[in-house]
Amino acid sequence: MDKLGKARLAGSLADGTRFTHSSAMTLQSRLPLYVPLYGGRGAIIGWIDFAGSQQSLSGTLDWVKPAGVAKSIPGGFAIRTSMTGSSYTQPAQGQSVLSMSRAQLTISGSDFDEPFSHSLTAVSPIIMTAPGVTVKFAPQTGTYRGKLANSSAPISFSGVVLQNSGTGYGYFLAGASCVLVQIIPLP
């Protein structure tokens, strides 16, 4: 957020659609959100609440994706969903994005009847690995990308770091479903 109360937001929806938005915040630390999507045929609409000196954000959003804009979900949808996030400050050169040497990577949802986990170990300030898993963090943006070895084909996933909680949340698409990917520090 700048000195005039204007906030800039960048995000990625569970269908892979990326968006940016900037707007002035209200005196109550709320940000109105309206982002046209899919050539103006859909949108995300809602209010985002900032708390804790603007370090945490949350809100309820309406997401409309019309029929016919994607092969993976041909019928489209209109849903109300919650969102969460945090501000991000790039770490000093050579410092880790999440300040952890070990983490639990958990994958759940869609075709995964039971969530499954991998214990990750930091091999550099920007890379964590486990057998069959690699996660690479981008210190400039606070995002991450990963690959999970799979018997049929590797699975790529991506997400964002929430510095206020020291965690990472992301997703990958499995057909018409979204699969949750969480990175949580281990002691």
N, C-alpha and C positions, 0 to 999 in steps of 0.2 A: 504494500500500500504506500502511495506517495504522501507527501506532506499536505496535499490538498484533500485527502480523503478518498482518492480514486484508487480502486483495487484492480489488479490484473490477475486473471485466473486462466490457467491452461489445464486441460484435462483430456481424458480419453474415456469413451463410453464402452460398455461391455461388448458392443458389436464391432469395436475397433475404430469407430468414428472419433477423430480428434477435433477439439474445439478450443477456441480462445474467447475471452470475454473481458471487457473492462467497463467499469461503471463507477459512479460516485456512490459511496456508502451513505446510509441514512445516519442521523444523529444517534440512533439506537444500535449502531454497529451492524446493520443489516445491508446486504448487497442484493439488489434486484437482479434476477437472471432471466434473460430471454436470449436464446441462441437459435436462430433458424438453421435447420439441418436438411440434408437431402434435397438440395436445390430449392429450398423454401417450402417443401411439402410437409416437413415435420419440424419438431423443435424440442428443446428442453426449456422448461419454464419453472420458476420457483423463487424462493428467497433463501439466501445463505446467511447464517448467523456467525459472527466472529466473536470469540471469547478469549480471555486470558491475554490481554495486550495484543490481540490479533494473531496469536500463535495457533489457535485451533479454529476450525470452521466445520459447520454441519448444516444440514438443511434437508428439506423434503422437496423433491423435484418431480414434475410431470414430464414424462418422456413419450413423445409421439413419433412413431415410425410408420408411415403409411404403407399400405399394400403395394407390392410391385417394385419397391426400391432395392430389394436384396434377394438373391437366390436362396440364401440360408433361411430367411424367414419371409416367405412370399406373401403371407397373409397380413403382415405388419402387426402392430400392437400399440396400445396406449396404456402406460403403467404409471403408478406413483411409486417412487423409490426414495430411499434415504441416501445421503452422501455424507462423506466425512473427509477431512483433509487437514493440512497444517501448512504454515509458512515454511519456507525452505531457505537456508543460508548455506552457500557453498563452503565446504570445509577447506582448511588451509592445504596447500600443496602437500601431497603425500599422506594426508590424514584420511581415515576411513569415513565413508558416508554414514554408516550406522554405529560406529564405535563399538564393535563387538568382534570377538575372535571366533565365536561359535553361535550358530543359529539353527532353529528348527524350520524347515520348509514343509508346509502342509498343503496338500492339494485335495480339494473336496468339491462335490457337486456333480451334476450331470450323470454320466455313466459310472461314477465312482460311488458304489453303494456305501463303502466305508472310506473315510478320509485316509490317505496314507501320507507318511512323513519321511523325510530324510534329514539327518543331522549334517549341517554344513560347517565347513571349517574355512576360515580366511586364509588364502594363500598369498594375498597382497592386499593393499588398502582398497582395491576396487573389485576383487574377484573372490568368490566363495565357491567351494566345490564339495561334492560328495560323490561316491561311486555312481556314475551315470548321470550326474547333474553338474551343471556349471551355471553360475549366476554372475553377471558383470554389471557393476553399478556405474552410472555416469555422474561424476561429482558436479559437473556444470549444471545439471538439470534436476538431480534428485530422483532420477528414474532408474529402472533396472530392466535387463533382458536376461532370459535364461533359456537353457535347453535341457530337456529331460530325455534320456535314452529310453526308447520304447521298443518292444519286440517288432512292431510293424513299421513304425516310422518315428523319428524324433519329434518331440512336442516342443514348440517354442512358446514362451510366455513372456509377459512384460508386466511392469507395475511401477509403483511410486513409493518413495520413502516418506513416512510420516515422522519427521524429526521430533515432534512433541511427545510421541509415545515410543520412539526408538524401534519402530516396526516397519514392515513393508507389506503392501497389499497390491495384488494384481490379478490377472486372469489370462485365460486363453479360451478360444472358441472350439467347441467340439460339436460339429454340425450346427444345429439351431440353439444349442445350449452354451451357457457360459460356465466355466470352471474357475473356482476361486483358488488363488495362490497366496499364501501368507508366509511371511518371514518374521519369526519372533526370536528374540535373543535367548540363548541358553546360558546358564551360570557357568 
